[in-house]
Amino acid sequence: MTRNGRPSFVILNPDDLESLEATIEILSDDELMDSLRKSRSEAADGQLTPLGDLL
């Protein structure tokens, strides 16, 4: 069924829906996204901490 030439509904696997909802939650969290951007930038600049130092 379509509405205005576009699909009017979508069928998703429950696991895919859960994954999409988790992605939306992460992308909606400004503090978390800032932290992720900072981490990626630091890694790109070679500012890495060995895993053993974190444990």
C-alpha positions in Angstrom: 0.0 0.0 0.0 1.3 3.5 -0.8 0.3 7.0 0.1 1.3 9.8 -2.2 3.4 7.4 -4.2 5.5 6.3 -1.1 5.2 3.2 1.1 2.7 3.8 3.9 4.2 1.2 6.3 7.4 -0.7 6.9 8.0 -4.2 8.3 11.1 -4.6 10.4 12.7 -7.5 12.2 12.5 -6.7 16.0 16.3 -6.9 16.3 16.7 -4.3 13.5 14.1 -2.0 15.2 16.0 -2.3 18.5 19.2 -1.4 16.8 17.7 1.6 15.1 16.2 2.8 18.4 19.6 2.4 20.1 21.2 4.4 17.3 18.7 7.2 17.6 19.2 7.3 21.4 23.0 7.6 21.0 22.7 10.2 18.2 20.3 12.2 20.4 22.7 12.4 23.4 24.8 15.5 22.8 27.2 14.8 25.6 27.9 11.3 24.4 28.3 12.4 20.8 30.8 15.1 21.9 32.7 12.4 23.8 32.8 10.1 20.8 34.0 13.0 18.5 36.7 13.8 21.0 37.8 10.2 21.3 38.0 9.8 17.5 40.0 13.0 17.1 42.4 12.0 19.8 42.9 8.5 18.2 43.5 10.1 14.8 46.1 12.3 16.4 47.8 9.2 17.9 46.8 10.0 21.5 46.1 6.3 22.4 46.1 4.6 25.8 47.1 0.9 25.9 44.2 -1.2 27.1 46.3 -2.7 29.9 46.7 0.8 31.3 43.0 1.1 31.6 42.4 -2.1 33.5 
